[in-house]
């Protein structure tokens, strides 16, 4: 079962990673605009 779940976990972690990066970029843009 572990081998079957591995691809799904990788996709989910990769998707969360993209959301975190996008959030950081938006946060930096917001901080830059506020100054």
N, C-alpha and C positions, 0 to 999 in steps of 0.2 A: 504493500500500500504506500510505503514511503516513496518509492520510485514514481508511482502514479501522481502523487501530490506535489512532487518537486517542481515540475513545470508551472503549475498553477501558482505556487508560492513565489517563484521567481517573477512571474508576470505581475502579481499583485505588488510585490516589493518594488519592482521597477516602476509601476504606475504611481505608487505612493512617492517614490523618489522624484519623479517628474513633477508631481504636485508640489512637493517641498521646494524644489528649485524654482518653479514658477512663482510660488509664494514669496520666496526670498527676493526674486527680481522685482516683483511688484512692490514689496516692502522698501527696497532700496530706491526705486523710482519715487515712491511716495515721500520718503525721507529727503531725497534730493529736491523735490518740488517744494517741500515745506521750508527749506532754507532760502 
